[in-house]
Amino acid sequence: MLQPTTVGFLLIPGFALMSYAAAVEPLRAANHLSGKSLYRWWHAAPEEGPVAASNGVAIIPEFTPKDAAAADIVFVCAGGNPATFDDPATFAWLRRLARQGVTIGGISGGPYVLARAGLLDGRRATLHWEHAAAFHEAFPDVDVVPSLFVLDGDRITCSGGVSALDMMVALIARDHGHDLAAAVGEWFLLTHIREGMGPQRMDLRHRLGISDESLLATLRAMEANLESPKPRAALARIAGVSLRQLERLFRDRLGRSIHAHYLALRLDRARQLLRETSLPVLDVAIATGFASASQFSRAFARSFGEPPSRFRRST
């Protein structure tokens, strides 16, 4: 008789409820649709007692790491700012599971926890795009890819949100065949199953409601070059229009100048790095295209109402 696969969910306080639900519900559906107990699951948290998701909904876990049951796969579910989670006992438990041959996964901000435990060095991994820039700075030995999910042997990482459903459908297909996986997808009204290497974010065309190809080409170049910002003249060449035309496009479609939009992108990235890494302010400045810490601090304070050092202390 086929033994069910046991899946553990380690819920970090502030975990993303949608990501967790999109991971656990396909297991229930697979059992229901197959008429078999293909999967069973349990929950753990770093400490005893209810653990609250980012929206305040609480789940009562059965275990803590010190008394958790055996599992074939353990997924770490995190959200909010996973860079602030620092629990040596949890990291040691995850490393012990990995040595025992348990497959270890991370969902949404969960890969941050895996990386802090040293379990992603030399591996391909993904995580939610909001954390990607800070993660790359903090863990240069991890090969970060901007995909929905990555199955790298006994390491599984997922960007979170509804992509956890795509990941679980892929795992069900791997373990129990395409027909059951497709049935699970239909159960949750999936009109198509996305591959792991699919993009996390909407195309800029849909994200910003812009159809002008010249403007789209410029915006893509800006997002790809935050550390070394391209001059306006170079952006105009990429757009294939004059600088005056490009400035008019930005003001008409985005309501601000080329410089103002580019600066906002760089400062948003800087704010993520300040919140999720321990990089010195000067390093954050350099990573977002500023010539000096003082120049960066002035621009940051004008935009967010406080200097970078105070912002970091308050997060």
N, C-alpha and C positions, 0 to 999 in steps of 0.2 A: 504493500500500500504506500502511495506517495506521501511522504511527510511534508506538512506545510512549511513554507518559508516563514521564518520569524523575523519581523521587521521592528526594530526599536526606533522610537522618536525621542531624541533628547531635545527638550524645549527650553531654549534660553529665554529668560525674562525679556519681554518686548518682542517676542517672535512674531512673524507675519502670519496671521491666521489664515488668510487666503492661500498662501503657499503651503501651509501644513494641510489644510483641508483638501487641496488639489493633489496632495501626495497620498493621503490616507484613504480617501473615498474610492479611488480606483481599485484598491485592494478589496474593499467590501464588495464592489461591483463585480470583480473577477470571481469572488466566491459565489455570489448570488447567481451570476449568469452561467457559471460552469456547473453549479449544483454540487461543488466540492469545496472542502476547506483547503484552498491552495495557499492562503496566507493567514497569518495571525500577527497581532501587533501589540506592543506595549508602549508606555510613555515613561520617561524619566525627566527629572529636572535637577539642576545643581544642588538644590536644597529641598528639604521636605516642605510639604504644603502646596496649596494651589499656585500655579504659575500663570501669570497674566500675559496675554498677547498684547500687541501694540494698541489694539482698540479697547482694551480693558476686559475682554472676555477671558475667563480663567478656566484652566483645565487642571484636574486633580491627577497628578502622576502616580503611578504605582510604585515607582522606584526612585532612588538617587543612584549616582554612579557606584557607590560603595556596596549596594545590594541588588543591582540590576540583574535580571534574568539573562540567560543566554540568548543570542540572536545571530542570524546569518548576515543581516545588514543593519547598520545603525545610521540613521540620518540625523544630523544636527540642524535644527531649524532655528534661525536667528533673524532679527530684523533691527529696526532702529539704527543704532550705531554699534555694530558688532565689534568695532575696534576697541571699545571700552571694556569688553568682557575679559577678565583676567582671573581665572580660577585654576591654579596649578593642579588641584586634585582632579578636575575634569579633564585637563590636558593629559595627565598621566593615565587616566582611565582609557581615553581614546587611543593613546599609544599602546597600551596593553592589549586592547581589542585588536588593533592592527597586527601586533606580533602573533596573536592567536589565529590570524587568518580571517577575521571578520571583515567584510566589505564595509568601508566607512564612506559616508556621503555627507554633503552639505547642501542646504537649500537656502536660497536668497542670501542672507548674510552669513549662513552657516559655513561656507568655505573660509571665511575669515578666521573662524574658530579652529578649523582644521589646520590652517596655515600657522596659527599661533602655537598649535601643538606639534608643529614640524612634520605634518603628514602629507604635505603637498610639494615639498622640494623636489625639483626635477620632473614634476608631473604637469600634464595639461589640465587646466581647470577653467571654470567660469564662475561668475557670481553676478549679482544684480549690477546693472550699469552704473547706478548711483555710487557704488563703492569701488568701481574698477580702477579709477585713477589712483586713489589712495592705496589700494591693495597693491598695485604695481610698484609704487614707490617703497612700500613696506616689505614686500616679498619678491625681490628681483629674481629669485631662483625658481619661481613658479611661472610656467608658460601660460599666461592668461589669454584666453580667446573670447571674443565678444559673441558667444553663441548662447542658445537656449539651455542646453545641457551638454555635459561631457561624460562619457563612460570610458574611463581610463583604467581598465583592469579592476582592481579592488578599491579604486577610488571613483566616486561618482559625485559630480557637482552640478548644481542647477541654479539658474539665475533667479528663480522664484516666480511669484505671481502664478498665472495660469500655465506657465511653462512646466511647472511640476506635474501637471496632468499629462503633457506630452512625454515627459521623462518616464512616468510610471507606465504609460501605454507601451513605450519602447521596451521597458523591462519585462512587462507581461508578455509581449511578443517574443522576446528572447527566451523566456522561461517556459511559455505555454502555447506559443504559436500565434500566427497572424490573425486567425479567425477570432479567437477570444479577444485579442487586443483590439481588433476593429469593433467588436461588439461592445467592449467597454467604452471606446471612443464614442460610438453612437449613443450609448446610454447617457453620456454627458453632453450630447448634442454637438459633438465635434463634426464639422462638415469636411474637414480634412486633418490628417495627422501630420504635424510639423516635424521635420527632421531636426536632430540635435544641433546641427550647424546653422540653423536658421537665425536670422537677425533678432536681437532683443528689442530694438526700438523701431518705432514707425519710421518710414522714410520721411525725410524732411518735407517732402511735398505734402504729406498728410499731417505731419506733426504741426507745421506752421501754416497750413492752408495756402501754400504758395505753388504756383504752376510755372512761373517764369524760369526757363532753363538757365539763363545767365545768372540770375540771382541764386538759384539752387547750387550751381557749380561753385559760386563764391562762398556760400554758407558751408558747404562740405569742406572746402579748403580751409576755412577758418577753424572749424571744429577739429580738423586733423593737424593743425599747426598752432597750438596754444603756447608751447614752450618757446618757439621761435616764430613770432607773428610775422606774417607776410606784409610787406608795404602795400599801401592802397593801390599803387600803380601795378604791382604784380597781381593783385586781386582782379583789377580791371582787365588785365591780359587774360587771366583764367576765364573771366566772364565773356571775353570777346567783345567788349563794349568800351566806350571811352570812360574815363574816371568820372566825368560829369554825369553821364548816363547812369553809371552804377550808383553814385550818390543819390540820384533822383529815385532810383528803384528802391533803395533802402528806406528813404524817407516816405515814399508812397506806400510801400508794402509793410514795412516794419515800424514806421513811425520814429525812426532815429537814424543817425548818421552811421557810416561804416565804422568809424572809430568808436562810437558809443556802443555799438553792438559787439564789436570784437572785445572791447574792454569788459563788457558785462560777462561774456563767455569766460574770459580769463579769471575774473574775480569769482565767479561761481565755482570754477575748478579750484581756485585757491582756498575758498571757504571749505570745500570738501576735504582738502589736504590738511587744513588746520584742525578740522574736527576729527579726522580719522587716522592721522599719523602723528608721530612725535618729531617730524622734521623741523629743524630750526626755521624761524621766519625767513631768514635769508634764502635757505634752500627752497622754500615754498615760493618765494618771489622769483627765483631763477627758473623754477619749474613752470611758471606761468608767464614768462616772458618779460619780467621787469628787470631793469638794469641794476637796481639797488634795493635794499630793504626799506630805505626811507621813502623812495618813490612808491614802492608797493604799499607801505603803511598809509601814506597820504591818500592814495586812490581807494584803498579798502575802507578807510574811515569816511571818506566822502560818500561812498556807496552804501555802507551798512551802519554808519553812525557810531562806530567805535573802532579803535585800532586792532590789528590782528592779535596782539598779545592779550588784550582784554577779552576778545571774542573767544579765544582758546580757553581761557580760564573759566569762562561762563558756560562752556559746553560740557 
